[in-house]
Amino acid sequence: MVPASFYHPIFLYLVLTLTFVASCRTYPMSFRLIDRPRSWVSIIPPFLLCLILALFIGGRPISGAYFCDTSNYAQMFYLMRANLSLPGDDGEWIWNQFMYFCAHRMDVSQYLTIICLGYFGFTLWACQRFAPNNVWIMMLFNLAAFSFFTYSTNGIRNGLACAITLVAISYLVANKRNLVMACTLAFIAVNIHRSTSLPLLMAFISTYCIRSFKVAYTFWILSILISLVAGSAVTSLFAGLGFDDRVSYLQEEASSEMFSHTGFRWDFLLYSMMPIVLGYYIVMRRGIRNATYEFLLNTYTLSNAFWVMVIRANYSNRFAYLSWFMYPMVLAYPLLKMNVWDKRQGEALSLIMFMHAAFTWFMSTI
């Protein structure tokens, strides 16, 4: 068995290498070449990569030291197997019934592998829907995201629910005839992890209320000012809403033992703003319009604004993920689907793609 300490480095360097190769190949391409139609065979390489990585990560050792909540999920699995814990009726019933079903039919490694297959599978499905001509590159953007590996081994329930949410959002933006499919997937996601109700609400608002990026962008800027001036009061307000039991974290006093740094996280804010800055340049400065892109951008921006307002709280990274799971899609979509730089589109795509992966490598190794 591969030692637990090797899993993240193997994943990290594999993705970094694949991203470097893809960056070199796309560098000389124009937008026309990047977005050219491709055969259905092009889905095979990303499918095989996801399958191999999901089986590899799913078979990881049960180590709380390296995979944090993996040990907690394993403990709950064994409690259900021994009938010392039963599926409750307090919400998230799909997850509870799924765990109970697995606990009485398979071992914990198979259970974790199924979750991992779902996480990678739904992410790949979303990539195929948002960028059918560039599934490989879109999937690399997701694999290289700062939080992707973490939510395949640590917050695995949240990761799975957010991957399903991505697919739900892809159906919501397509056309109104897909609303039933979008609502079905949204229902499944919320009943796996209720926190996904936040990005789904923001997606609804972006569809029917706030369609202008200028409005979403202004709200995001205001969220920074509100956080700086009245962050504690806003945190208490959100904690009292009770849309998810996990908001109780917001009421606890910030502790450096629970997060590597406390206070206003300027470093994570700078990371979060990259898709927003790119969106500002494309939509507001260049005036290039695309309904799907603006929907994604608005949903991400509004969801991220919520996190900005509670940025000082313990475990605020868990709330950041409610927008960060969309980060690679929002970042990659205009590079793959919109003619922003024409003949130099490949240069911009290569640079942003590699810097995106290099940032994850840097943050994981310092």
C-alpha positions as CSV (number, residue, x, y, z in Angstrom):
1,M,0.0,0.0,0.0
2,V,1.2,3.5,-0.8
3,P,2.1,5.4,2.4
4,A,-0.5,8.1,3.4
5,S,2.1,10.8,3.2
6,F,2.7,10.1,-0.6
7,Y,-0.8,10.6,-1.8
8,H,-0.9,14.4,-2.0
9,P,2.6,14.8,-3.5
10,I,1.9,12.1,-6.2
11,F,-1.4,13.8,-7.1
12,L,0.1,17.3,-7.0
13,Y,3.1,16.5,-9.2
14,L,1.1,14.4,-11.7
15,V,-1.4,17.3,-12.2
16,L,1.4,19.9,-12.4
17,T,3.2,17.8,-15.1
18,L,0.0,17.2,-17.1
19,T,-0.8,20.9,-16.9
20,F,2.7,21.9,-18.0
21,V,2.4,19.6,-21.1
22,A,-1.1,21.0,-21.9
23,S,0.2,24.5,-21.5
24,C,3.0,23.9,-24.0
25,R,0.6,22.4,-26.5
26,T,-2.0,25.2,-26.3
27,Y,0.5,28.1,-26.2
28,P,0.6,28.7,-30.1
29,M,-3.1,28.1,-30.6
30,S,-5.6,30.7,-31.7
31,F,-9.2,30.8,-30.3
32,R,-10.4,29.1,-33.5
33,L,-8.1,26.1,-32.8
34,I,-8.9,26.0,-29.1
35,D,-12.6,25.8,-29.6
36,R,-12.7,23.6,-32.6
37,P,-15.2,20.7,-32.5
38,R,-13.7,17.4,-31.4
39,S,-14.7,13.8,-31.7
40,W,-16.4,12.0,-28.8
41,V,-13.1,10.1,-28.4
42,S,-11.7,13.2,-26.8
43,I,-13.6,12.3,-23.6
44,I,-11.6,9.1,-23.1
45,P,-8.3,10.6,-21.8
46,P,-10.0,12.7,-19.0
47,F,-12.3,9.8,-18.2
48,L,-9.4,7.4,-17.7
49,L,-7.5,10.0,-15.7
50,C,-10.4,10.6,-13.4
51,L,-11.0,6.8,-13.0
52,I,-7.4,6.1,-12.1
53,L,-7.2,9.0,-9.7
54,A,-10.5,8.2,-8.1
55,L,-9.5,4.5,-7.5
56,F,-6.1,5.6,-6.2
57,I,-7.4,8.2,-3.8
58,G,-10.5,6.1,-2.8
59,G,-8.2,3.2,-1.7
60,R,-6.2,5.5,0.6
61,P,-5.3,4.5,4.2
62,I,-7.6,5.6,7.0
63,S,-5.4,8.3,8.3
64,G,-6.6,11.3,10.3
65,A,-3.2,12.8,10.3
66,Y,-3.0,13.1,6.5
67,F,-6.7,13.0,5.4
68,C,-8.4,14.6,8.4
69,D,-12.1,13.8,8.2
70,T,-11.5,10.5,6.4
71,S,-11.1,8.9,9.9
72,N,-14.3,10.5,11.1
73,Y,-16.3,9.2,8.2
74,A,-14.7,5.7,8.7
75,Q,-15.7,5.8,12.4
76,M,-19.3,6.7,11.6
77,F,-19.3,3.9,8.9
78,Y,-18.3,1.4,11.5
79,L,-20.9,2.7,14.0
80,M,-23.6,2.2,11.4
81,R,-22.3,-1.3,10.5
82,A,-22.6,-2.2,14.2
83,N,-26.1,-0.6,14.3
84,L,-24.9,1.8,17.0
85,S,-25.9,4.7,14.8
86,L,-28.9,4.8,12.5
87,P,-29.9,7.2,9.7
88,G,-31.6,10.2,11.2
89,D,-34.4,12.2,9.9
90,D,-32.8,15.6,10.7
91,G,-32.0,16.4,7.0
92,E,-29.3,15.3,4.6
93,W,-31.2,12.0,4.5
94,I,-29.8,10.9,1.2
95,W,-26.3,10.9,2.6
96,N,-27.4,9.1,5.8
97,Q,-29.2,6.4,3.9
98,F,-26.3,6.0,1.5
99,M,-23.9,5.5,4.3
100,Y,-26.2,3.1,6.0
101,F,-26.6,1.1,2.8
102,C,-22.9,0.9,2.2
103,A,-22.1,0.0,5.8
104,H,-24.1,-3.2,5.6
105,R,-22.8,-4.2,2.1
106,M,-19.2,-3.4,1.7
107,D,-16.0,-2.4,3.5
108,V,-14.9,1.1,4.3
109,S,-12.4,1.3,1.5
110,Q,-15.1,0.4,-1.1
111,Y,-17.4,3.0,0.5
112,L,-14.7,5.8,0.2
113,T,-13.9,4.7,-3.3
114,I,-17.6,5.1,-4.4
115,I,-17.6,8.6,-2.9
116,C,-14.4,9.4,-4.8
117,L,-15.8,8.1,-8.0
118,G,-18.8,10.3,-7.6
119,Y,-16.7,13.3,-6.8
120,F,-14.5,12.9,-9.9
121,G,-17.4,11.7,-12.1
122,F,-19.8,14.6,-11.4
123,T,-16.9,17.1,-11.9
124,L,-16.1,15.5,-15.2
125,W,-19.8,15.6,-16.2
126,A,-19.8,19.3,-15.4
127,C,-16.7,19.9,-17.5
128,Q,-18.2,18.1,-20.4
129,R,-21.3,20.2,-20.3
130,F,-19.5,23.6,-19.9
131,A,-16.6,22.9,-22.4
132,P,-17.5,19.9,-24.6
133,N,-14.6,20.7,-27.0
134,N,-12.0,21.0,-24.2
135,V,-13.0,18.5,-21.5
136,W,-9.3,17.6,-20.9
137,I,-8.2,21.2,-20.2
138,M,-11.3,22.0,-18.2
139,M,-10.7,18.9,-16.0
140,L,-7.1,19.9,-15.5
141,F,-8.2,23.3,-14.3
142,N,-10.4,21.5,-11.7
143,L,-7.8,19.0,-10.7
144,A,-5.2,21.8,-10.2
145,A,-7.6,23.9,-8.1
146,F,-6.4,24.8,-4.6
147,S,-9.1,22.9,-2.8
148,F,-9.8,19.9,-5.1
149,F,-7.6,17.3,-3.5
150,T,-8.6,18.4,0.0
151,Y,-12.3,17.7,-0.8
152,S,-11.5,14.3,-2.2
153,T,-9.9,13.2,1.1
154,N,-11.1,15.6,3.9
155,G,-14.5,17.2,3.4
156,I,-15.6,14.4,1.1
157,R,-19.4,14.9,1.7
158,N,-19.2,18.6,0.9
159,G,-17.0,17.8,-2.1
160,L,-19.4,15.3,-3.5
161,A,-22.4,17.6,-3.0
162,C,-20.7,20.6,-4.6
163,A,-19.7,18.4,-7.6
164,I,-23.4,17.5,-8.1
165,T,-24.2,21.2,-7.7
166,L,-21.9,22.0,-10.6
167,V,-23.9,19.7,-12.8
168,A,-27.1,21.2,-11.5
169,I,-25.9,24.7,-12.4
170,S,-24.9,23.5,-15.9
171,Y,-28.5,22.4,-16.5
172,L,-29.9,25.5,-15.0
173,V,-28.0,27.8,-17.4
174,A,-28.7,25.7,-20.5
175,N,-32.4,26.3,-21.1
176,K,-35.6,26.3,-19.2
177,R,-36.5,22.8,-20.4
178,N,-33.7,21.4,-18.3
179,L,-35.2,22.9,-15.1
180,V,-36.5,19.6,-13.9
181,M,-33.0,18.0,-14.2
182,A,-31.4,21.0,-12.5
183,C,-33.9,20.9,-9.6
184,T,-33.5,17.1,-9.2
185,L,-29.7,17.4,-8.9
186,A,-30.0,20.4,-6.6
187,F,-32.4,18.4,-4.3
188,I,-29.8,15.5,-4.2
189,A,-26.9,17.9,-3.5
190,V,-28.8,19.7,-0.6
191,N,-29.7,16.4,1.0
192,I,-26.1,15.3,0.9
193,H,-24.8,18.6,2.3
194,R,-27.2,21.4,3.2
195,S,-24.5,24.1,2.8
196,T,-24.9,23.8,-1.0
197,S,-28.2,25.7,-0.6
198,L,-26.1,28.9,-0.6
199,P,-24.6,28.6,-4.1
200,L,-27.8,27.2,-5.4
201,L,-29.6,30.2,-4.0
202,M,-27.1,32.5,-5.6
203,A,-27.5,30.6,-8.9
204,F,-31.3,31.2,-8.6
205,I,-30.7,34.9,-7.9
206,S,-28.3,35.1,-10.9
207,T,-30.9,33.5,-13.1
208,Y,-34.0,35.6,-12.2
209,C,-32.8,38.7,-10.2
210,I,-29.2,39.8,-10.7
211,R,-28.2,39.3,-14.3
212,S,-25.7,42.2,-14.5
213,F,-22.2,41.5,-13.4
214,K,-21.8,45.2,-12.5
215,V,-24.4,44.7,-9.8
216,A,-22.8,41.5,-8.5
217,Y,-19.3,43.1,-8.6
218,T,-20.6,46.1,-6.7
219,F,-22.1,43.8,-4.0
220,W,-18.7,41.9,-3.8
221,I,-16.8,45.2,-3.2
222,L,-19.4,46.3,-0.6
223,S,-18.9,42.9,1.2
224,I,-15.2,43.7,1.7
225,L,-16.1,47.0,3.2
226,I,-18.8,45.5,5.4
227,S,-16.4,42.8,6.6
228,L,-13.7,45.4,7.5
229,V,-16.1,47.7,9.3
230,A,-18.7,45.3,10.8
231,G,-17.4,41.8,10.3
232,S,-18.3,40.5,13.8
233,A,-21.8,41.8,13.6
234,V,-22.4,40.2,10.2
235,T,-20.9,36.9,11.3
236,S,-23.3,36.8,14.3
237,L,-26.2,37.6,11.9
238,F,-25.4,34.8,9.5
239,A,-24.9,32.4,12.4
240,G,-28.4,33.1,13.6
241,L,-30.0,32.3,10.3
242,G,-29.5,28.6,10.8
243,F,-29.6,27.4,7.2
244,D,-27.0,24.9,8.2
245,D,-25.9,23.5,11.5
246,R,-22.3,24.2,10.5
247,V,-22.8,28.0,10.8
248,S,-22.3,27.4,14.6
249,Y,-18.6,27.6,13.7
250,L,-19.1,31.3,13.0
251,Q,-20.0,31.9,16.6
252,E,-16.8,30.5,18.0
253,E,-13.9,32.7,18.8
254,A,-11.2,32.6,16.1
255,S,-8.4,30.3,17.0
256,S,-5.0,29.8,15.3
257,E,-5.2,26.2,16.3
258,M,-8.2,25.7,13.9
259,F,-6.9,27.7,11.0
260,S,-3.3,28.4,10.0
261,H,-3.9,32.2,10.2
262,T,-6.7,34.2,11.8
263,G,-8.0,37.7,11.1
264,F,-8.9,39.1,7.7
265,R,-7.4,36.7,5.2
266,W,-6.0,39.1,2.5
267,D,-4.1,36.2,0.9
268,F,-7.2,34.1,0.4
269,L,-9.1,37.2,-0.8
270,L,-6.5,37.8,-3.4
271,Y,-6.9,34.2,-4.5
272,S,-10.7,34.5,-4.6
273,M,-10.6,37.7,-6.7
274,M,-8.7,36.3,-9.7
275,P,-11.9,35.1,-11.6
276,I,-13.6,38.3,-10.6
277,V,-10.7,40.5,-11.9
278,L,-10.7,38.5,-15.2
279,G,-14.5,38.9,-15.4
280,Y,-14.2,42.6,-14.8
281,Y,-11.7,42.9,-17.7
282,I,-13.8,40.8,-20.1
283,V,-17.3,42.0,-19.3
284,M,-16.8,45.6,-18.1
285,R,-13.7,46.7,-19.8
286,R,-13.8,44.8,-23.1
287,G,-17.6,44.6,-23.3
288,I,-17.6,40.9,-24.4
289,R,-20.9,39.3,-23.5
290,N,-21.8,35.7,-23.0
291,A,-24.9,34.7,-21.0
292,T,-23.5,31.4,-19.6
293,Y,-20.2,33.1,-18.5
294,E,-22.0,36.0,-16.8
295,F,-24.3,33.5,-15.0
296,L,-21.3,31.5,-13.7
297,L,-19.4,34.7,-12.8
298,N,-22.4,36.2,-11.0
299,T,-23.1,33.0,-9.1
300,Y,-19.4,32.7,-8.0
301,T,-19.2,36.4,-7.1
302,L,-22.3,36.5,-5.0
303,S,-21.4,33.2,-3.2
304,N,-17.9,34.5,-2.5
305,A,-19.3,37.7,-1.1
306,F,-20.9,35.7,1.7
307,W,-17.6,34.2,2.6
308,V,-15.9,37.6,2.6
309,M,-18.3,38.9,5.2
310,V,-17.4,36.0,7.6
311,I,-13.8,35.8,6.6
312,R,-12.5,36.2,10.2
313,A,-14.4,33.2,11.6
314,N,-13.1,29.8,12.5
315,Y,-13.3,27.3,9.6
316,S,-14.1,30.2,7.2
317,N,-12.3,28.1,4.6
318,R,-15.3,25.8,4.6
319,F,-17.5,28.7,3.6
320,A,-15.0,29.8,1.1
321,Y,-15.4,26.4,-0.6
322,L,-19.0,27.2,-1.3
323,S,-17.7,29.5,-4.0
324,W,-14.2,28.0,-4.6
325,F,-15.7,24.8,-6.0
326,M,-16.8,26.9,-9.0
327,Y,-13.4,28.7,-9.2
328,P,-11.8,26.6,-12.0
329,M,-15.0,26.6,-14.1
330,V,-15.3,30.4,-13.9
331,L,-11.6,30.9,-14.6
332,A,-11.4,28.5,-17.5
333,Y,-14.7,29.2,-19.3
334,P,-13.8,32.5,-21.0
335,L,-10.4,31.1,-22.0
336,L,-12.0,28.1,-23.7
337,K,-15.3,29.4,-25.0
338,M,-15.0,33.1,-25.6
339,N,-12.9,34.9,-28.2
340,V,-11.1,37.4,-25.9
341,W,-7.6,37.5,-27.4
342,D,-8.1,35.8,-30.8
343,K,-4.8,34.7,-32.2
344,R,-3.1,35.1,-28.8
345,Q,-5.8,33.2,-26.9
346,G,-3.5,30.2,-26.5
347,E,-0.9,32.3,-24.8
348,A,-3.3,33.6,-22.2
349,L,-4.8,30.2,-21.7
350,S,-1.4,28.6,-21.2
351,L,-0.2,31.3,-18.8
352,I,-3.3,31.3,-16.6
353,M,-3.6,27.5,-16.6
354,F,0.0,26.9,-15.5
355,M,-0.1,29.8,-12.9
356,H,-3.3,28.3,-11.5
357,A,-1.6,24.9,-11.0
358,A,1.7,26.5,-9.8
359,F,-0.2,28.4,-7.1
360,T,-1.7,25.2,-5.7
361,W,1.8,23.6,-5.8
362,F,3.3,26.6,-4.0
363,M,0.6,26.7,-1.3
364,S,0.9,23.0,-0.7
365,T,4.7,22.9,-0.4
366,I,5.5,26.1,1.6
